[in-house]
Amino acid sequence: MQNFASGSAVKVTFEIKNEAGDPLTPTALRWRVLDEEETVLQDWATVSVPEFHDETIELTIVGALNILTPPATRGLRVVELEVTTEEGT
């Protein structure tokens, strides 16, 4: 887990590999952001597959999704990435 200041943009990098560590070729990518109570902060958004390079994808989570509501001083964000290949999700 990493710590970031409230309201700051965060870059998240995912490796796109199977359980054996072999690279996957995605046909579709989508992501979303949840908080610690599993409330959806950013609903599913697609990533253009042509933006996919090498074996990783980098997403930038905008600072607006990292703002804490007072009196909270800490919060958790979960970024989920769903990868679809020719074999399925």
N, C-alpha and C positions, 0 to 999 in steps of 0.2 A: 504494500500500500504506500502511496505517496501523499504528501501534504501540499496543498496549494492554498493561496490566499483567496478568500471569498471574492467572487466576481472576476476572477482571472480566467483567461482562455487557457485551455490545456490541450496539448497534442498527445494522442494515444496511437501507438503502433501495434498492429496485430500481425503475427506471422500466419500465413495461409498454408497450413500443412495438415496432413492426415495424422492419425494416431501413430503411425510408423515414422513420422518425421519427413515424409516425402511431400514435395510441393503439390498443391492442388491448382487446377485451372478453373476458376469460377466462371459460371455463366450469369450469375446475379449476386449482388452484395447489398445488404441493407443493415442499418444500425438504429439503435435507440438508446436513450439515457433514462435511468431510473434513480430514485433516491433510496435512502436506507429503509423506507417503509414500502418499497416497490411501487411508489407512485410514478407514473410515466411523466417525465419532464420534457422529453422530446420523443414524439411518436416515430414510428418506423420511417426512415428516410433512405432512399436508394443511393448507391454510389455507382457511377458509370463504370462498367467493367473496363473500358479503354483506359481509365485512370489507374488501373491496377498495373503495378510494375514489380518485377522480380517476385519475391515470395512474401512481400509485406504490403499492408495498406495503412496509411496514416490518416487519421481523422482529427480534425480540430473541433473541440467542444467549446462553443462560444461562452464567454464570461457570464452572460445572462443566465445560463443554466447552472452556474456555480454560486449564485447569490443565496445567502442564508437569511431566513426570516427571523428577526429578533424575537425572543432573547437567545436564540440558538448561537452557539459559538463554534460548533463543529457539525459537520454533515458528511454524508457518504454519497458518492455517485457511482453508479455501475453503468458501464458502456457495454452493450450487447451487440455483437456482430453476427449476423446470419449469412452463411456462405452457401450458395446453391451451385452444384456442379452438374455435369451430365448424368451422374449417378443419383442425384437428389440433394436434399438439404443435410 
